[in-house]
Amino acid sequence: MAEQVVQPRMRGFISLTAHPEGCAVNVRRQVAAVQAAALRGELGNVLVLGSSSGYGLASALTACFGYEADVLGVCFEREPTEDKTATAGWYNLVEAHRLARESGRLLETVNGDAFSDDVKAAVIEALSERFGPLDLVIYSLAAPRRRGPNGETWNSALKPVGESYTGPTFDLRTGAVVAAHLEPATDEELAATIKVMGGEDWQDWIVRLRDAGLLAPSCRTVAYSYIGPEVSAPIYRRGTIGRAKEHLEASAAGIDATMRETVDGRAWVSVNAAVVTQASSAIPAVPLYMSALFRVLKERGEYEGPQEQILRLFRDHVGPGREPSVDSEGRIRVDDLEMQDEVQQHVAELWRQVTSENVDQITDYTGYRRDFEQLFGFGVEGVDYDAPTEVDRPLV
Ligand code: NAD
């Protein structure tokens, strides 16, 4: 497969194709935003788990192009094949690698299942041979499933816990606002979601890196979480995924103790704001909530995408020489703009009123949709979508 015209093939909350040039332009814009931020200081070696899109990609780009760090990323992306384009994350990293090379920086990727022993071993080998001990570890995996060493599989579920949920959501195929009805998760589904998205794997990574002598003195580690508003709480914070996030947040205390004892380091959870990513688009009700939220935040001039959030996280909290400010539960809060009372009151009003007929007028559905298509490299300004483009781009 070589050059071809690539069209979007949307299926609900996923596109089966990705546009390589659109993804490349997105990454160039993010890198330009990082460079324009003129961050101060340097980070030595950084590992980003979940580095190919969303908050993880923004973290890898910030470390590499903002703090001159040597960055190793881990992701789980599909490479291009005879009859399929690669996934968007693959093309994002192809461009990020190219830009890093161009500016003499070290950015490498291990593409494979971060839960697996093989990938952990490959990362330890790469770090030992070419990087050295880590100064920062970012845990930004958003995975639908986890496979264990003996072939067992846990699937994460996006369901309420203890009670059923009925409320508005988008039908992402048609854009209509419809009622979602979800039955509560079984105990097994809840346990599996915690296994996939809780803190166990983060802890496992830190222990293995420690045992391999790959945590530098004063190393820090940060994992990302989300809380969100009352309107999405039955599905999110009080649902299966929220329970997994509670587990992740609770694990931070044990990981922090390990970091302190072994390398005088620290571990934190950063609660980030709702942004359009592949992971967040899969959650019932959340795309509709984001459309209302973005309308309110944009009106106030307070909207931030993943790159702006991560720049703020590094500049104000976890970048070189910074000490984070934390909430009463020890968490960094970058979701402060989203969670302002006035913003949430306004969003709740929109939530009560929204219908298929008025969704375009009262929410930022157009903006949500544009961000969603851009995740896959479509609808990006400056890209000629009628022109054939090389889809067989290696990740080197
Ligand atoms: P995303 O879908 O954009 O990225 C997920 C990343 O994880 C990708 O790099 C993907 O390749 C990688 N990945 C998935 N499964 C993997 C596996 N088995 N092995 C290796 N890599 C794997 O997701 P995102 O929305 O940026 O989420 C990242 C983190 O941020 C999650 O913990 C999420 O809960 C959190 N968060 C997201 C939001 C939001 O609104 N999107 C808000 C707050 C916090």
Boltz pocket constraint, residues with backbone or C-beta under 6 A from the ligand:
constraints:
  - pocket:
      binder: B
      contacts: [[A, 49], [A, 50], [A, 51], [A, 52], [A, 53], [A, 54], [A, 55], [A, 56], [A, 74], [A, 75], [A, 76], [A, 77], [A, 89], [A, 112], [A, 113], [A, 114], [A, 115], [A, 139], [A, 140], [A, 141], [A, 142], [A, 143], [A, 144], [A, 145], [A, 224], [A, 225], [A, 226], [A, 270], [A, 271], [A, 272], [A, 273], [A, 274], [A, 275], [A, 276], [A, 277], [A, 278], [A, 279], [A, 280]]
      max_distance: 6.0
